[in-house]
Amino acid sequence: MSSNILFLTLIGLVILIFYVPRIVERIYTIKRETLANICLDTSDRSEFLEKIEQQSIGRIQEENTPPKICLDASGKSEHLEKTEQQSIASLQEKIFNVQSERDRLQTEKDQLQTEKDQLQAKYIEKVKAAEEKKRNLQLYHQKNRTIRKQKGKGMSPVDQAADIVKRGNEWLPHSQSALEPKSHKIGKPPGSSGAGRPRPTVIHKELELIPKICPTCSKDLSEQQAYLAWDSIITELIHVADGANHFLYRRLENIRKHIFRKKCPQCHKWIYPDQGLFANSRFGVAFVCYVISERIQTRLPYTELIRSMSRDFGPEFSLSETAIIDWFLKFEKQLEQLYDQLEVLLKEDAFMHIDETGLPMNGENWWLWVLCTANIVLFKMSESRGHQSVEDILNDYKGTIIADFFSAYDKFKDNQHQKCLAHLLSAIIELVVKYDKENNRITKLLNQPASVQAEIPSSTQFQDLNSNGDLSTSTSISVNLATTATALPAPTQTPKKKRGRPKKCIEPLTEEQGASLQKRQESNKKALQQGLRLGNFFKLPFQETSPFGWKTALPNKLTVLEAQEKMQKLIDDIRSEGIANDDIRRIIERCEKYKDSLFTYLTQNDMPPDNNAAERNLRHFAVQRRISGGFKSPTVMGHYAVYLSLYMTCKANIKDFETILSRVVSKDAVDLRQFLFS
């Protein structure tokens, strides 16, 4: 509108500049003629009119005659021409500027009109949705009212019986509306009032969010006018500490956020402040990080976790299980970047521990793998226990793999291997304990008296007792007179009934049985001695002062070849005296099969000969599995594995898990190398 007024004003100025002098002169001429007509007599009027006519004719001739330019006034004419050209150029420039301003204002007007149309369309759509909701709710209530009338006194017993007969097989005794199709849709019917977390009424803090820079064109918006867009309330967790930054307690605060918008003068777009991944969230970043951290560290089920927070934050605290699961799924892109960084850091170490454990998933047995070093822990979920599950991680790895004797690890032939000597030693100790216990039982059997009878008759030595507890006349009891000198109780005496299961009668051993037990005892003693020799040998790697010890300095350690020779000498000695049984033979065959992978730890400093690091890292998940019993969603479990990897890595490096979580959920770039090792 302002551009139109400016344009009309400019046109008026042009008209005034060119036509006002002529109009004034014409008015002056008319006035003069009028005065002449009034003042002159009729005799002189004709002469006066002739004179005026001659003057007009002369003036018209002068206007039509081209101007005469004197030869001596050539400089003045050129100056006039230049002035006229400058005036015309200036006027054209003003006209162009006015047109440009008019076009800009018209464009802005069109944009405002478009926004107005969009807002009006949204408003109309909301009005229609509200009307539809109201109409559906009325229909729903009307339908239920009709059903209630039919269920009540509106139908007589005869009518109800006729209705049941008419429906035939579709009739259900507990339903009066069996003719209508059953709906399996979850949730309330359309038009019903919604349910959710109540909006907090107590506000502890006010916060204004104003955009500062346009994300499209990077224009500074500090001088632009800010307009309030909407308000929202979030619940945030506040850590209260004393002056020495010692933690005191946590509490929740309700913060009202005032969201402002600004219009970019360069790209003409409305700019809103960037709120990250929590633009529409009802909880703040600190609270979300606290909930995820508590779930990972305490391993509590969602219901117990919510109940625990209700005790801490008050009975009015409200949070759903679905919200916690959504938070686990919300940061997929950020978690993928961190997971890739963990893989890179994992491959930089000289050796790596690997292990796997069962993962119950919807009634099926999946597997959770762990790959760890001294500072990095990485979990990976897989449906298979084969080597393909971790092949993508170990393809480019050139270090040593420390694992148990599971055959899947043997597929990585490009890597050096260190088999877990703790597993081997544990198997040997198990055999030693087994043989020792068995020999103790054999000794006990061989040293028992030659003839032993039971103190209480067994069920095969008598038939029954009467209701009074007396022995019937058909009852016969076998008593060994060599061990029992007392006579049978008189028939009139009532023996005292003993409670519990009667003791079994120990029968004396035959000569064949005794010989067989003695032979088995000798074999067990031989196997026990061989097992102790093997066990003592494989205990040496865990002794600090031994040249086999993994904590011994590298110059003082034995070479791999020397260790293999000592082990082979021990095996040859056992073979020369004869292997006691198949259990010892299996241990020896395992040692010979993996002899190249038993002493790799002797080539490096601080390389352990066991896989205890992976076992300890899996322990955290094993407790979670025992608490939960099973898992339902592979997607949620995949995200849980990433969170667990971050938590165990932070724990290994003594870093705060919630600190890195807050950076992840805030969309900040996280450099794990700098965070963990700086």
C-alpha positions as CSV (number, residue, x, y, z in Angstrom):
1,M,0.0,0.0,0.0
2,S,2.8,2.4,0.9
3,S,4.5,1.7,-2.5
4,N,1.3,2.8,-4.4
5,I,1.2,6.1,-2.4
6,L,4.8,6.8,-3.1
7,F,4.4,6.1,-6.8
8,L,1.4,8.4,-7.1
9,T,3.2,11.1,-5.2
10,L,6.1,10.9,-7.6
11,I,3.8,11.2,-10.6
12,G,2.1,14.2,-9.0
13,L,5.5,15.9,-8.7
14,V,6.3,15.3,-12.3
15,I,2.9,16.9,-13.3
16,L,3.5,19.9,-11.1
17,I,7.0,20.5,-12.6
18,F,5.8,20.4,-16.2
19,Y,2.3,21.8,-16.2
20,V,1.9,24.2,-13.2
21,P,3.7,27.2,-15.0
22,R,1.3,26.9,-18.0
23,I,-1.7,26.6,-15.8
24,V,-0.8,29.6,-13.7
25,E,-0.1,31.7,-16.9
26,R,-3.5,30.7,-18.3
27,I,-5.3,31.6,-15.1
28,Y,-3.6,35.0,-15.0
29,T,-4.6,35.6,-18.7
30,I,-8.2,34.8,-17.9
31,K,-8.3,37.1,-14.9
32,R,-6.8,39.9,-16.9
33,E,-9.4,39.5,-19.7
34,T,-12.2,39.4,-17.1
35,L,-10.9,42.6,-15.5
36,A,-10.6,44.2,-19.0
37,N,-14.2,43.3,-19.8
38,I,-15.5,44.8,-16.6
39,C,-13.5,48.0,-16.7
40,L,-13.6,49.0,-20.4
41,D,-16.6,50.5,-22.2
42,T,-18.3,48.8,-25.0
43,S,-16.5,51.2,-27.4
44,D,-13.1,50.2,-26.3
45,R,-13.9,46.5,-25.8
46,S,-13.5,45.5,-29.4
47,E,-10.1,47.1,-29.6
48,F,-9.1,45.4,-26.4
49,L,-10.2,42.0,-27.7
50,E,-8.4,42.5,-31.0
51,K,-5.2,43.3,-29.0
52,I,-5.6,40.3,-26.8
53,E,-6.2,38.1,-29.8
54,Q,-3.1,39.4,-31.5
55,Q,-1.1,38.7,-28.4
56,S,-2.4,35.1,-28.1
57,I,-1.6,34.5,-31.8
58,G,2.0,35.8,-31.3
59,R,2.5,33.7,-28.2
60,I,1.3,30.6,-30.0
61,Q,3.7,31.3,-32.9
62,E,6.5,31.7,-30.4
63,E,5.7,28.4,-28.8
64,N,5.6,26.6,-32.2
65,T,8.7,28.4,-33.5
66,P,11.9,26.5,-32.6
67,P,14.1,28.4,-30.1
68,K,16.8,30.6,-31.6
69,I,20.2,30.0,-30.3
70,C,22.6,32.8,-30.5
71,L,26.1,32.1,-31.7
72,D,27.6,33.8,-28.7
73,A,25.3,31.9,-26.3
74,S,26.4,28.4,-27.3
75,G,27.8,27.6,-23.9
76,K,24.6,28.4,-22.2
77,S,22.6,26.0,-24.4
78,E,25.0,23.2,-23.8
79,H,24.7,23.8,-20.0
80,L,20.9,23.6,-20.3
81,E,21.0,20.4,-22.2
82,K,23.3,18.8,-19.6
83,T,21.1,19.9,-16.8
84,E,18.0,18.6,-18.5
85,Q,19.8,15.2,-19.2
86,Q,20.8,15.0,-15.5
87,S,17.3,15.7,-14.4
88,I,15.9,13.1,-16.7
89,A,18.5,10.5,-15.4
90,S,17.8,11.3,-11.8
91,L,14.1,11.1,-12.4
92,Q,14.5,7.7,-14.1
93,E,16.6,6.4,-11.2
94,K,14.0,7.5,-8.7
95,I,11.3,5.8,-10.8
96,F,13.4,2.6,-10.9
97,N,13.9,2.7,-7.1
98,V,10.2,3.2,-6.6
99,Q,9.3,0.3,-8.8
100,S,11.9,-1.9,-7.0
101,E,10.5,-1.0,-3.6
102,R,7.0,-1.6,-4.9
103,D,8.1,-5.1,-6.2
104,R,9.7,-6.0,-2.8
105,L,6.6,-4.8,-0.9
106,Q,4.4,-6.8,-3.2
107,T,6.5,-9.9,-2.6
108,E,6.3,-9.5,1.1
109,K,2.6,-9.0,0.9
110,D,2.3,-12.2,-1.1
111,Q,4.3,-14.1,1.5
112,L,2.2,-12.8,4.3
113,Q,-0.9,-13.7,2.4
114,T,0.4,-17.2,1.9
115,E,1.2,-17.6,5.6
116,K,-2.3,-16.3,6.4
117,D,-3.9,-18.8,4.1
118,Q,-1.8,-21.7,5.6
119,L,-2.8,-20.7,9.2
120,Q,-6.4,-20.3,8.1
121,A,-6.3,-23.8,6.5
122,K,-4.8,-25.3,9.7
123,Y,-7.4,-23.6,11.8
124,I,-10.2,-24.9,9.5
125,E,-8.7,-28.4,9.6
126,K,-8.6,-28.3,13.5
127,V,-12.2,-27.1,13.6
128,K,-13.3,-29.9,11.3
129,A,-11.3,-32.4,13.4
130,A,-12.9,-31.1,16.6
131,E,-16.4,-31.3,15.0
132,E,-15.7,-34.9,13.8
133,K,-14.4,-35.9,17.2
134,K,-17.5,-34.4,18.9
135,R,-19.8,-36.2,16.4
136,N,-18.0,-39.6,16.9
137,L,-18.2,-39.2,20.6
138,Q,-22.0,-38.5,20.4
139,L,-22.4,-41.6,18.1
140,Y,-20.4,-43.7,20.6
141,H,-22.5,-42.6,23.6
142,Q,-25.7,-43.1,21.6
143,K,-24.6,-46.6,20.6
144,N,-23.8,-47.5,24.2
145,R,-27.1,-46.0,25.4
146,T,-28.9,-48.3,22.9
147,I,-27.0,-51.3,24.1
148,R,-27.7,-50.5,27.7
149,K,-31.4,-50.2,27.0
150,Q,-31.4,-53.6,25.3
151,K,-29.6,-55.1,28.2
152,G,-32.0,-53.7,30.7
153,K,-35.7,-53.8,31.0
154,G,-36.2,-52.7,27.4
155,M,-36.5,-56.3,26.3
156,S,-38.7,-58.9,27.8
157,P,-37.5,-62.5,28.4
158,V,-39.4,-63.6,25.3
159,D,-37.8,-61.0,23.2
160,Q,-34.3,-61.9,24.5
161,A,-34.9,-65.6,23.8
162,A,-36.1,-64.8,20.3
163,D,-33.0,-62.7,19.8
164,I,-30.8,-65.5,20.9
165,V,-32.4,-68.1,18.6
166,K,-32.2,-65.7,15.7
167,R,-28.4,-65.3,16.1
168,G,-27.8,-69.0,16.1
169,N,-24.1,-70.0,16.5
170,E,-23.0,-66.4,16.7
171,W,-24.6,-66.1,20.2
172,L,-22.3,-65.8,23.1
173,P,-23.7,-66.1,26.6
174,H,-21.6,-63.2,28.0
175,S,-22.4,-60.7,25.1
176,Q,-25.7,-59.0,24.1
177,S,-24.1,-57.5,21.0
178,A,-22.8,-60.7,19.3
179,L,-24.3,-59.7,15.9
180,E,-21.8,-56.8,15.6
181,P,-18.3,-57.7,14.5
182,K,-15.6,-57.9,17.2
183,S,-13.0,-55.2,17.0
184,H,-9.4,-56.1,17.8
185,K,-8.1,-52.6,17.6
186,I,-6.1,-51.6,20.7
187,G,-7.0,-48.4,22.5
188,K,-10.0,-46.2,23.1
189,P,-12.7,-45.6,20.4
190,P,-12.4,-42.5,18.2
191,G,-13.6,-39.4,19.9
192,S,-12.7,-40.4,23.4
193,S,-10.8,-38.2,25.7
194,G,-7.0,-38.7,25.6
195,A,-4.8,-39.8,28.5
196,G,-1.2,-38.9,29.3
197,R,1.2,-37.3,31.7
198,P,-0.6,-34.4,33.4
199,R,0.8,-30.9,32.7
200,P,2.8,-29.6,35.8
201,T,1.2,-26.7,37.6
202,V,4.1,-25.6,39.7
203,I,6.8,-23.8,37.7
204,H,10.3,-23.4,39.2
205,K,12.0,-21.5,36.5
206,E,11.3,-19.5,33.3
207,L,13.6,-19.9,30.2
208,E,13.6,-17.9,26.9
209,L,14.9,-19.5,23.7
210,I,15.6,-17.0,20.9
211,P,17.3,-17.8,17.6
212,K,20.6,-16.0,17.0
213,I,21.8,-17.1,13.6
214,C,19.9,-18.2,10.5
215,P,20.8,-21.9,9.8
216,T,20.1,-21.4,6.0
217,C,22.1,-18.4,5.2
218,S,24.1,-17.8,8.4
219,K,22.7,-14.3,8.8
220,D,23.0,-12.7,12.2
221,L,19.6,-12.2,13.7
222,S,20.6,-10.3,16.8
223,E,19.0,-7.0,15.6
224,Q,15.7,-8.6,14.3
225,Q,12.5,-8.5,16.2
226,A,11.6,-11.6,18.2
227,Y,8.0,-12.9,18.3
228,L,6.7,-15.4,20.8
229,A,5.8,-18.7,19.1
230,W,4.6,-21.0,21.9
231,D,5.3,-22.1,25.5
232,S,6.2,-25.6,26.7
233,I,7.0,-27.1,30.1
234,I,9.8,-29.7,30.7
235,T,10.8,-31.6,33.8
236,E,14.5,-31.4,34.4
237,L,16.9,-33.1,36.9
238,I,19.0,-30.8,39.0
239,H,22.1,-31.9,40.7
240,V,22.6,-30.0,43.9
241,A,26.2,-29.8,45.3
242,D,28.1,-27.8,48.0
243,G,30.9,-25.3,47.5
244,A,33.5,-28.0,47.1
245,N,31.4,-29.5,44.3
246,H,30.5,-32.5,46.4
247,F,27.3,-34.1,45.4
248,L,24.4,-33.6,47.9
249,Y,21.2,-34.7,46.3
250,R,19.0,-34.6,43.2
251,R,15.7,-33.0,42.7
252,L,13.2,-32.3,39.8
253,E,12.4,-28.8,38.5
254,N,9.6,-27.8,36.1
255,I,10.9,-25.3,33.6
256,R,8.7,-23.2,31.3
257,K,10.3,-22.6,28.0
258,H,9.2,-19.5,25.9
259,I,10.0,-20.3,22.3
260,F,10.6,-17.2,20.2
261,R,11.0,-16.9,16.4
262,K,12.6,-14.3,14.1
263,K,12.4,-13.6,10.4
264,C,15.6,-13.7,8.4
265,P,15.9,-10.4,6.4
266,Q,18.0,-12.2,3.8
267,C,16.2,-15.5,3.0
268,H,12.8,-14.2,4.4
269,K,12.2,-17.4,6.5
270,W,10.9,-17.8,10.0
271,I,13.7,-19.1,12.2
272,Y,13.1,-21.0,15.4
273,P,15.7,-21.9,18.1
274,D,17.4,-25.3,17.7
275,Q,16.3,-27.5,20.6
276,G,18.1,-30.7,19.4
277,L,16.4,-34.0,19.8
278,F,14.2,-32.7,22.6
279,A,12.1,-30.2,20.7
280,N,8.8,-31.8,21.8
281,S,10.0,-33.7,24.9
282,R,8.5,-33.4,28.3
283,F,11.7,-34.2,30.1
284,G,15.1,-32.5,29.9
285,V,18.5,-33.9,28.8
286,A,19.8,-34.5,32.4
287,F,16.8,-36.5,33.4
288,V,16.9,-38.7,30.2
289,C,20.6,-39.4,30.8
290,Y,19.9,-40.3,34.4
291,V,17.2,-42.8,33.5
292,I,19.3,-44.5,30.8
293,S,22.3,-44.6,33.2
294,E,20.2,-46.1,36.0
295,R,18.8,-48.8,33.6
296,I,22.2,-49.8,32.5
297,Q,23.9,-49.7,35.9
298,T,21.3,-51.1,38.2
299,R,19.9,-53.6,35.6
300,L,16.4,-53.1,37.1
301,P,13.2,-53.9,35.1
302,Y,11.4,-50.8,33.8
303,T,8.6,-51.1,36.4
304,E,11.0,-51.4,39.3
305,L,13.1,-48.5,38.0
306,I,10.0,-46.3,37.8
307,R,8.9,-47.4,41.3
308,S,12.4,-46.5,42.6
309,M,12.3,-43.1,41.1
310,S,8.8,-42.6,42.5
311,R,10.3,-43.2,46.0
312,D,13.0,-40.6,45.3
313,F,11.0,-37.9,43.6
314,G,7.6,-38.2,45.3
315,P,4.3,-40.0,44.7
316,E,3.3,-37.5,42.0
317,F,6.2,-38.5,39.7
318,S,4.9,-39.9,36.5
319,L,6.8,-41.9,33.8
320,S,5.9,-44.7,31.5
321,E,7.8,-47.8,30.3
322,T,7.2,-46.8,26.7
323,A,8.9,-43.4,27.2
324,I,12.1,-45.1,28.5
325,I,12.1,-47.6,25.5
326,D,11.6,-44.7,23.1
327,W,14.6,-42.9,24.6
328,F,16.7,-46.0,24.0
329,L,15.6,-46.0,20.3
330,K,15.8,-42.2,19.8
331,F,19.6,-41.7,19.4
332,E,20.4,-44.2,16.7
333,K,22.6,-42.0,14.5
334,Q,24.6,-40.7,17.4
335,L,25.1,-44.3,18.7
336,E,26.2,-45.6,15.3
337,Q,29.0,-43.0,15.2
338,L,30.2,-43.9,18.7
339,Y,30.1,-47.6,17.9
340,D,32.3,-47.0,14.9
341,Q,34.8,-45.1,17.0
342,L,34.8,-48.0,19.5
343,E,35.7,-50.4,16.7
344,V,38.6,-48.2,15.6
345,L,40.0,-47.9,19.1
346,L,39.5,-51.6,19.7
347,K,41.7,-52.6,16.7
348,E,44.6,-50.4,17.8
349,D,45.7,-52.6,20.7
350,A,48.2,-55.5,20.4
351,F,45.8,-58.1,21.8
352,M,42.1,-58.6,22.2
353,H,39.9,-60.7,24.5
354,I,36.8,-62.4,22.9
355,D,34.0,-64.4,24.5
356,E,30.3,-65.0,24.0
357,T,27.2,-65.9,26.0
358,G,23.6,-66.9,25.4
359,L,21.0,-64.2,24.8
360,P,17.3,-65.4,25.1
361,M,15.3,-63.6,22.5
362,N,11.6,-64.3,22.1
363,G,12.0,-68.0,22.9
364,E,15.1,-68.4,20.6
365,N,18.7,-68.6,21.7
366,W,20.7,-65.6,20.3
367,W,24.3,-64.7,21.3
368,L,26.0,-61.7,22.8
369,W,29.6,-61.3,21.9
370,V,32.2,-59.2,23.8
371,L,35.4,-57.9,22.4
372,C,37.6,-56.0,24.8
373,T,41.0,-54.7,25.6
374,A,42.4,-53.0,28.7
375,N,40.5,-49.8,27.9
376,I,37.8,-50.6,25.3
377,V,34.8,-52.9,25.7
378,L,32.5,-53.7,22.7
379,F,29.3,-55.8,22.8
380,K,27.7,-57.2,19.7
381,M,24.4,-59.1,19.3
382,S,24.1,-61.9,16.8
383,E,21.7,-64.7,16.0
384,S,24.6,-67.1,15.4
385,R,27.5,-68.4,17.4
386,G,29.7,-68.8,14.3
387,H,32.7,-66.8,13.5
388,Q,30.8,-64.8,10.9
389,S,29.2,-62.8,13.8
390,V,32.5,-61.0,14.5
391,E,34.2,-61.5,11.2
392,D,33.5,-57.9,10.0
393,I,35.4,-56.6,13.1
394,L,38.3,-59.0,13.0
395,N,39.0,-58.9,9.3
396,D,41.4,-55.9,9.5
397,Y,42.8,-56.8,12.9
398,K,46.4,-57.8,13.0
399,G,46.9,-58.4,16.8
400,T,46.6,-61.5,19.0
401,I,43.3,-63.0,19.9
402,I,42.9,-64.3,23.4
403,A,39.9,-66.7,23.7
404,D,38.9,-70.1,25.0
405,F,39.1,-73.4,23.1
406,F,35.9,-72.8,21.1
407,S,36.6,-73.9,17.5
408,A,35.0,-70.8,15.9
409,Y,38.0,-68.7,16.9
410,D,40.3,-71.0,14.9
411,K,38.8,-69.7,11.7
412,F,40.9,-66.5,12.0
413,K,44.1,-68.0,10.8
414,D,45.8,-64.6,10.0
415,N,46.0,-63.7,13.7
416,Q,48.1,-65.1,16.4
417,H,46.1,-66.9,19.2
418,Q,46.5,-67.2,22.9
419,K,44.3,-69.9,24.4
420,C,42.9,-69.3,27.8
421,L,45.1,-71.3,30.2
422,A,42.6,-70.6,33.0
423,H,40.1,-72.8,31.2
424,L,42.7,-75.5,30.8
425,L,43.7,-75.3,34.4
426,S,40.1,-75.3,35.5
427,A,39.4,-78.5,33.6
428,I,42.5,-80.2,35.2
429,I,41.5,-79.1,38.7
430,E,38.0,-80.4,38.1
431,L,39.4,-83.9,37.3
432,V,41.7,-83.8,40.3
433,V,38.8,-83.0,42.6
434,K,36.6,-85.7,41.0
435,Y,39.2,-88.4,41.5
436,D,40.0,-87.4,45.0
437,K,36.3,-87.5,46.1
438,E,35.8,-90.9,44.3
439,N,38.8,-92.3,46.1
440,N,37.5,-91.2,49.5
441,R,34.2,-93.0,48.8
442,I,36.0,-96.1,47.7
443,T,38.2,-96.0,50.9
444,K,35.0,-95.7,53.0
445,L,33.4,-98.7,51.3
446,L,36.5,-100.8,51.7
447,N,37.0,-100.0,55.4
448,Q,33.4,-100.8,56.4
449,P,32.7,-103.9,58.7
450,A,32.2,-107.2,57.0
451,S,28.6,-107.6,58.1
452,V,26.3,-104.6,58.7
453,Q,22.6,-104.7,59.2
454,A,20.1,-101.8,59.1
455,E,18.8,-100.5,62.4
456,I,15.3,-100.0,60.9
457,P,13.6,-102.7,58.7
458,S,13.2,-101.7,55.1
459,S,9.9,-101.9,53.2
460,T,10.8,-105.3,51.8
461,Q,11.4,-106.8,55.2
462,F,7.9,-106.4,56.5
463,Q,4.5,-106.3,54.9
464,D,2.5,-103.7,56.9
465,L,1.6,-102.3,60.2
466,N,-1.9,-102.2,61.7
467,S,-3.7,-99.1,62.6
468,N,-2.3,-99.1,66.1
469,G,1.3,-99.4,64.9
470,D,1.7,-103.0,66.0
471,L,3.3,-105.6,63.9
472,S,0.9,-108.0,62.2
473,T,1.2,-111.8,62.6
474,S,2.5,-112.0,59.0
475,T,5.4,-109.7,59.6
476,S,8.8,-111.2,59.5
477,I,11.9,-109.4,60.4
478,S,15.4,-110.5,59.6
479,V,17.9,-109.9,62.4
480,N,21.5,-110.8,62.3
481,L,22.3,-112.5,65.6
482,A,26.0,-111.8,65.2
483,T,25.4,-108.1,65.6
484,T,22.2,-108.0,67.6
485,A,21.9,-110.0,70.8
486,T,18.5,-108.8,71.8
487,A,15.4,-110.9,71.2
488,L,12.4,-109.9,69.2
489,P,9.9,-107.9,71.2
490,A,7.0,-109.7,72.7
491,P,3.8,-109.8,70.6
492,T,2.1,-107.8,73.3
493,Q,4.8,-105.0,73.2
494,T,4.2,-102.2,70.8
495,P,7.4,-101.0,69.0
496,K,8.0,-97.3,68.7
497,K,7.3,-96.0,65.2
498,K,10.2,-94.0,63.9
499,R,9.7,-91.0,61.6
500,G,11.3,-90.5,58.3
501,R,12.5,-92.7,55.5
502,P,13.9,-96.0,56.8
503,K,17.7,-96.5,56.5
504,K,18.9,-98.7,53.7
505,C,20.6,-102.0,54.7
506,I,24.3,-101.9,53.9
507,E,25.2,-105.3,52.4
508,P,28.7,-106.7,52.7
509,L,31.0,-106.4,49.6
510,T,31.8,-109.5,47.7
511,E,35.4,-110.4,46.8
512,E,34.9,-109.4,43.2
513,Q,33.4,-106.1,44.2
514,G,36.3,-105.4,46.6
515,A,38.9,-106.3,43.9
516,S,37.2,-104.0,41.4
517,L,37.1,-101.1,43.8
518,Q,40.8,-101.5,44.7
519,K,41.7,-101.6,41.0
520,R,39.6,-98.4,40.4
521,Q,41.2,-96.8,43.3
522,E,44.7,-97.5,42.0
523,S,43.7,-96.1,38.6
524,N,42.3,-93.0,40.2
525,K,45.5,-92.5,42.2
526,K,47.5,-92.7,39.1
527,A,45.2,-90.2,37.3
528,L,45.3,-88.0,40.3
529,Q,49.1,-87.9,40.3
530,Q,49.2,-87.1,36.6
531,G,46.5,-84.5,36.9
532,L,48.5,-82.8,39.8
533,R,51.6,-82.7,37.6
534,L,49.7,-81.1,34.7
535,G,48.0,-78.7,37.1
536,N,51.3,-77.6,38.8
537,F,52.8,-77.0,35.3
538,F,50.0,-74.8,34.1
539,K,49.9,-72.8,37.4
540,L,53.4,-71.5,36.6
541,P,52.1,-68.8,34.2
542,F,50.1,-67.2,37.0
543,Q,53.1,-66.9,39.4
544,E,55.0,-63.6,39.4
545,T,58.4,-65.0,40.2
546,S,58.3,-67.9,37.7
547,P,60.0,-67.6,34.2
548,F,56.6,-68.7,32.9
549,G,54.8,-65.8,34.7
550,W,53.0,-63.3,32.5
551,K,53.9,-60.5,34.8
552,T,57.6,-61.3,34.7
553,A,59.7,-58.9,32.7
554,L,60.2,-59.8,29.1
555,P,64.0,-60.4,29.4
556,N,63.4,-62.9,32.3
557,K,60.7,-64.9,30.5
558,L,61.2,-68.2,28.8
559,T,60.9,-68.2,25.0
560,V,57.9,-69.9,23.4
561,L,60.1,-72.7,22.1
562,E,61.6,-73.4,25.6
563,A,58.1,-73.5,27.1
564,Q,56.8,-75.9,24.5
565,E,59.8,-78.2,25.0
566,K,59.2,-78.3,28.8
567,M,55.5,-79.1,28.2
568,Q,56.4,-81.8,25.7
569,K,58.8,-83.4,28.1
570,L,56.1,-83.6,30.8
571,I,53.7,-85.2,28.3
572,D,56.3,-87.7,27.2
573,D,57.0,-88.7,30.8
574,I,53.3,-89.2,31.4
575,R,53.0,-91.3,28.2
576,S,56.0,-93.4,29.2
577,E,54.4,-94.4,32.5
578,G,51.0,-94.9,30.8
579,I,48.1,-92.6,30.6
580,A,45.7,-93.3,33.5
581,N,42.4,-92.9,31.7
582,D,40.5,-91.1,28.9
583,D,40.1,-87.9,30.8
584,I,43.8,-87.4,31.1
585,R,44.3,-88.4,27.5
586,R,41.8,-85.7,26.4
587,I,43.8,-83.1,28.4
588,I,47.1,-84.2,26.8
589,E,45.6,-84.2,23.3
590,R,44.3,-80.7,23.7
591,C,47.7,-79.5,24.9
592,E,49.4,-81.0,21.8
593,K,46.8,-79.7,19.4
594,Y,47.1,-76.1,20.6
595,K,50.7,-76.1,21.6
596,D,51.4,-73.1,19.3
597,S,48.7,-71.1,21.0
598,L,49.4,-71.8,24.7
599,F,52.5,-69.7,25.2
600,T,52.0,-66.6,22.9
601,Y,51.8,-64.4,26.0
602,L,55.6,-64.9,26.5
603,T,56.4,-62.8,23.5
604,Q,54.8,-59.6,24.9
605,N,54.7,-57.6,28.1
606,D,51.5,-57.5,30.1
607,M,49.6,-60.0,27.9
608,P,47.6,-62.3,30.2
609,P,47.4,-66.0,29.5
610,D,43.7,-66.1,30.4
611,N,40.4,-64.7,29.1
612,N,39.2,-63.4,32.5
613,A,38.8,-59.9,31.2
614,A,36.1,-60.9,28.7
615,E,34.5,-63.1,31.4
616,R,34.3,-60.2,33.9
617,N,32.8,-57.9,31.3
618,L,30.1,-60.4,30.4
619,R,29.3,-60.8,34.1
620,H,27.3,-57.5,34.1
621,F,25.0,-58.8,31.3
622,A,24.7,-62.2,32.9
623,V,23.2,-60.6,36.0
624,Q,20.8,-58.5,33.7
625,R,19.8,-61.8,31.9
626,R,19.0,-63.4,35.3
627,I,16.9,-60.5,36.4
628,S,15.0,-60.0,33.1
629,G,14.7,-63.7,32.1
630,G,14.5,-62.9,28.4
631,F,14.3,-60.1,25.8
632,K,11.6,-59.2,23.3
633,S,12.9,-56.6,20.8
634,P,16.1,-57.1,18.8
635,T,16.2,-53.4,18.0
636,V,16.0,-52.4,21.7
637,M,18.6,-55.0,22.5
638,G,20.9,-53.7,19.8
639,H,20.8,-50.2,21.3
640,Y,21.2,-51.7,24.8
641,A,24.4,-53.4,23.6
642,V,25.8,-50.0,22.5
643,Y,24.9,-48.3,25.7
644,L,26.4,-51.2,27.7
645,S,29.6,-50.9,25.6
646,L,29.9,-47.2,26.5
647,Y,29.2,-47.8,30.1
648,M,31.8,-50.6,30.5
649,T,34.3,-48.6,28.5
650,C,33.8,-45.5,30.8
651,K,34.0,-47.8,33.8
652,A,37.4,-49.2,32.6
653,N,38.7,-45.7,32.1
654,I,37.2,-44.2,35.3
655,K,35.0,-41.8,33.4
656,D,31.5,-40.5,34.1
657,F,28.9,-42.4,32.0
658,E,26.2,-39.7,32.3
659,T,28.7,-37.0,31.0
660,I,29.1,-38.7,27.7
661,L,25.4,-39.6,27.5
662,S,24.5,-35.9,27.9
663,R,26.8,-35.1,24.9
664,V,25.2,-37.8,22.8
665,V,21.6,-36.9,23.4
666,S,22.4,-33.2,22.9
667,K,23.7,-33.9,19.3
668,D,27.2,-32.7,20.2
669,A,30.1,-34.3,18.3
670,V,31.9,-36.7,20.6
671,D,35.5,-37.7,20.2
672,L,35.9,-40.8,22.2
673,R,39.7,-40.8,22.0
674,Q,39.9,-37.4,23.6
675,F,37.1,-38.1,26.1
676,L,38.7,-41.3,27.4
677,F,42.4,-40.7,27.2
678,S,42.8,-36.9,27.6
